[in-house]
């Protein structure tokens, strides 16, 4: 698998975040099994991805609504 420099940087940052998250979960919860901690990390990452997707959809809808309102105003003034 060939990894370009930006992908490599992304992988490095992801690994660092996972390590930090593992430490935080191990410190906050009495977790004995590393597999449980990794599952908690996976769930956390998945939730973040989903939230970003929801936020993006919301932002897109708000922007679209504002553009439609602006378009209506322009059409009113140009008519």
Buried (B, 14 or more C-beta within 10 A) or exposed (E): EEEEEEEEEEEEEEEEBBEEBBEBBBEEEEBEEEEEBBEBBEEBBEEEEEEEEEEEEEEEEEEEEEEEEEEEEEEEEEE
